[in-house]
Amino acid sequence: MKQIFARTSNVTRFCAAMERLGKRDDALPGMALVFGEPGLGKTRTALWWAVQNGGVFIRTKKLMSGRWLLEEIVAELGESPAYRTSDLFRQCVEQLLSRPRTLIIDEVDYLAYDARVLETLRDIHDVAGTPMVFLGMDKADKKLNRYRHLYDRFIEVVRFQQLTRDDVTDLAEQLCEVRLTGDALDLIHADAGRFRQVLKWFYKAEVLARVNGLEEIAAQHLNGRK
């Protein structure tokens, strides 16, 4: 498998939303929600974007408290976390004011029932004016919709969808190191609508080609027929 970042229609829509977020009018809030089922490439896409654009990526944890989250943000912003919670908040704001960066908060579902933590993130956004992106699972929009002051600040909402047939074809051209026939691509698309699943099929195709000395893999090979 080629070790590159592959683009899909989900990636294209994510990048377009991030561009609009960065170019928004100063009077508008700068928050975005990106959500969808597991395995569609949300985290991978956000990490790639953060590296390319100097964003700050924070992955929340199941047991994360507000103080723990602030410590993680401060550390990722390049400063040693202070002891008091109020100082941690100040550090976040000062760092983002002095050097504006987009904050990406992954696994936001873990925070969906902790109003104080969510409101703290909203406060950071409001005071520092920094763009902030929440990544969540399939029902993250419904969970966060309970907090109207927060949800009203999402000017971009992107739902990652199952991969299309064109996505599978594009991914094969970008990543797979063996040629796949049309019926092989049809089989993969019918079975796998998620990025991780598609990669497993590509891996299987490459192994079959290597073991059997094949230059092209068809559906019959993937199904175990010669």
C-alpha positions as CSV (number, residue, x, y, z in Angstrom):
1,M,0.0,0.0,0.0
2,K,1.3,3.4,-0.9
3,Q,2.1,5.6,2.1
4,I,0.3,8.8,1.1
5,F,-2.7,10.7,2.2
6,A,-5.6,9.8,-0.1
7,R,-8.4,12.1,-0.9
8,T,-12.1,11.1,-1.0
9,S,-15.3,13.2,-1.4
10,N,-15.4,13.4,2.4
11,V,-11.9,15.0,2.5
12,T,-12.9,17.4,-0.2
13,R,-16.0,18.6,1.7
14,F,-14.0,18.8,5.0
15,C,-11.3,21.0,3.3
16,A,-13.9,23.2,1.8
17,A,-15.6,23.7,5.2
18,M,-12.2,24.5,6.8
19,E,-11.4,27.0,4.1
20,R,-14.8,28.8,4.6
21,L,-14.2,28.7,8.4
22,G,-10.8,30.4,8.0
23,K,-12.2,33.1,5.7
24,R,-15.4,33.8,7.6
25,D,-16.4,37.4,8.5
26,D,-15.1,38.6,11.9
27,A,-18.7,39.0,13.1
28,L,-19.4,35.3,12.7
29,P,-18.6,32.6,15.1
30,G,-15.8,30.2,14.1
31,M,-16.9,26.7,15.2
32,A,-17.5,23.6,13.2
33,L,-18.9,20.1,13.8
34,V,-17.6,17.1,11.8
35,F,-19.4,13.8,12.6
36,G,-20.1,10.4,11.2
37,E,-19.9,6.7,11.7
38,P,-16.5,5.1,12.8
39,G,-14.1,4.2,10.1
40,L,-14.9,6.9,7.6
41,G,-11.6,8.8,8.0
42,K,-12.6,11.8,10.2
43,T,-9.7,11.6,12.6
44,R,-7.2,10.8,9.8
45,T,-8.4,13.7,7.7
46,A,-8.4,16.2,10.6
47,L,-4.9,15.1,11.6
48,W,-3.6,15.5,8.1
49,W,-5.2,19.0,7.8
50,A,-3.8,20.0,11.2
51,V,-0.3,19.1,10.1
52,Q,-0.7,20.9,6.8
53,N,-2.1,24.0,8.3
54,G,-0.6,24.4,11.8
55,G,-3.7,23.3,13.6
56,V,-3.7,21.9,17.2
57,F,-5.2,18.4,17.5
58,I,-6.6,17.3,20.9
59,R,-8.0,13.8,21.4
60,T,-10.3,13.6,24.4
61,K,-10.4,10.6,26.7
62,K,-13.2,8.8,28.4
63,L,-12.3,10.1,31.9
64,M,-11.2,13.5,30.9
65,S,-12.1,16.4,33.2
66,G,-12.2,20.1,32.3
67,R,-8.8,20.7,34.0
68,W,-7.2,17.7,32.3
69,L,-8.5,19.0,28.9
70,L,-7.1,22.4,29.6
71,E,-3.7,20.9,30.5
72,E,-3.7,19.0,27.2
73,I,-4.5,22.1,25.2
74,V,-1.9,24.2,26.9
75,A,0.8,21.6,26.4
76,E,-0.1,21.2,22.7
77,L,0.1,25.0,22.4
78,G,3.7,24.7,23.5
79,E,3.5,26.0,27.1
80,S,4.0,24.3,30.5
81,P,0.6,23.9,32.1
82,A,0.0,26.0,35.2
83,Y,-1.3,24.6,38.5
84,R,-4.6,26.6,38.9
85,T,-7.5,26.0,36.5
86,S,-7.9,29.8,36.1
87,D,-4.3,30.1,35.0
88,L,-4.7,27.2,32.5
89,F,-7.6,29.0,30.9
90,R,-5.6,32.2,30.8
91,Q,-2.7,30.3,29.2
92,C,-5.0,28.9,26.5
93,V,-6.4,32.3,25.6
94,E,-3.1,34.1,25.6
95,Q,-1.4,31.5,23.5
96,L,-4.2,31.6,20.9
97,L,-4.3,35.4,20.9
98,S,-0.6,35.7,20.4
99,R,-0.4,33.0,17.8
100,P,-3.9,32.1,16.3
101,R,-4.4,28.4,15.5
102,T,-7.3,26.2,14.8
103,L,-8.2,23.9,17.7
104,I,-9.5,20.4,16.7
105,I,-11.2,18.4,19.5
106,D,-11.6,14.7,18.6
107,E,-13.9,12.2,20.3
108,V,-16.2,15.1,21.5
109,D,-18.8,12.5,22.4
110,Y,-16.9,11.9,25.6
111,L,-17.7,15.5,26.6
112,A,-21.3,15.6,25.3
113,Y,-22.8,15.3,28.8
114,D,-20.4,17.6,30.6
115,A,-21.9,21.1,30.2
116,R,-19.1,22.8,32.1
117,V,-16.4,21.4,29.8
118,L,-18.3,22.3,26.7
119,E,-19.0,25.8,27.9
120,T,-15.3,26.2,28.8
121,L,-14.4,25.3,25.2
122,R,-17.0,27.8,24.0
123,D,-15.5,30.5,26.3
124,I,-12.1,29.9,24.9
125,H,-13.5,30.3,21.4
126,D,-15.4,33.4,22.3
127,V,-12.5,35.1,24.1
128,A,-9.6,34.1,21.8
129,G,-11.7,34.2,18.6
130,T,-9.9,31.0,17.5
131,P,-11.6,28.6,15.0
132,M,-12.6,25.4,16.8
133,V,-13.6,22.1,15.3
134,F,-15.4,19.2,17.1
135,L,-15.1,15.7,15.7
136,G,-17.7,13.2,16.8
137,M,-19.5,10.0,16.1
138,D,-22.7,9.5,14.2
139,K,-25.1,11.1,16.7
140,A,-22.8,13.8,17.9
141,D,-25.0,16.5,16.3
142,K,-28.0,15.4,18.3
143,K,-26.0,15.1,21.6
144,L,-24.6,18.6,21.2
145,N,-27.9,20.2,20.0
146,R,-28.9,20.1,23.6
147,Y,-26.5,23.1,24.2
148,R,-28.1,25.8,22.1
149,H,-25.5,28.5,23.0
150,L,-22.8,26.1,21.7
151,Y,-24.6,24.6,18.7
152,D,-25.6,28.0,17.4
153,R,-21.9,28.7,16.9
154,F,-21.4,25.9,14.4
155,I,-21.3,27.7,11.1
156,E,-20.0,24.6,9.4
157,V,-21.5,21.1,9.9
158,V,-20.0,18.3,7.9
159,R,-21.3,14.7,8.0
160,F,-18.9,12.1,6.7
161,Q,-20.7,9.7,4.5
162,Q,-20.1,6.1,3.3
163,L,-17.6,5.9,0.5
164,T,-19.1,6.1,-3.0
165,R,-18.1,3.9,-5.9
166,D,-16.1,6.8,-7.3
167,D,-14.3,7.1,-3.9
168,V,-13.3,3.4,-4.0
169,T,-12.0,3.9,-7.6
170,D,-10.0,7.0,-6.6
171,L,-8.6,5.3,-3.5
172,A,-7.5,2.3,-5.5
173,E,-5.6,4.5,-8.0
174,Q,-4.0,6.5,-5.1
175,L,-3.2,3.7,-2.7
176,C,-3.4,0.2,-4.1
177,E,-0.2,-1.2,-5.6
178,V,-1.9,-3.7,-7.9
179,R,-4.4,-3.0,-10.6
180,L,-8.1,-3.8,-9.8
181,T,-10.7,-4.7,-12.4
182,G,-14.1,-3.0,-12.5
183,D,-15.8,-6.0,-11.0
184,A,-13.3,-6.1,-8.2
185,L,-14.0,-2.4,-7.4
186,D,-17.7,-3.2,-7.5
187,L,-17.3,-6.0,-5.0
188,I,-15.2,-3.8,-2.7
189,H,-17.7,-1.0,-2.8
190,A,-20.7,-3.3,-2.2
191,D,-19.0,-4.8,0.8
192,A,-17.1,-1.9,2.3
193,G,-18.3,1.7,2.6
194,R,-15.8,2.7,5.2
195,F,-12.2,3.7,4.6
196,R,-10.7,1.1,7.0
197,Q,-12.6,-1.7,5.4
198,V,-11.5,-0.6,1.9
199,L,-7.9,-0.6,2.9
200,K,-8.3,-4.2,4.1
201,W,-9.5,-5.2,0.7
202,F,-6.6,-3.5,-1.0
203,Y,-4.2,-5.3,1.3
204,K,-5.8,-8.6,0.4
205,A,-5.6,-7.8,-3.3
206,E,-1.9,-7.0,-3.0
207,V,-1.1,-10.2,-1.1
208,L,-3.0,-12.3,-3.7
209,A,-1.1,-10.6,-6.5
210,R,2.2,-11.1,-4.9
211,V,1.6,-14.7,-4.0
212,N,0.2,-15.7,-7.3
213,G,2.3,-13.5,-9.6
214,L,-0.7,-11.5,-10.9
215,E,-0.6,-8.1,-12.4
216,E,-4.4,-7.6,-12.1
217,I,-6.9,-8.6,-9.4
218,A,-10.5,-9.4,-10.3
219,A,-13.6,-10.1,-8.2
220,Q,-13.1,-13.9,-8.7
221,H,-9.6,-13.6,-7.0
222,L,-11.0,-11.7,-4.1
223,N,-13.8,-14.3,-3.7
224,G,-11.2,-17.1,-3.6
225,R,-11.9,-18.4,-7.1
226,K,-9.2,-18.9,-9.7
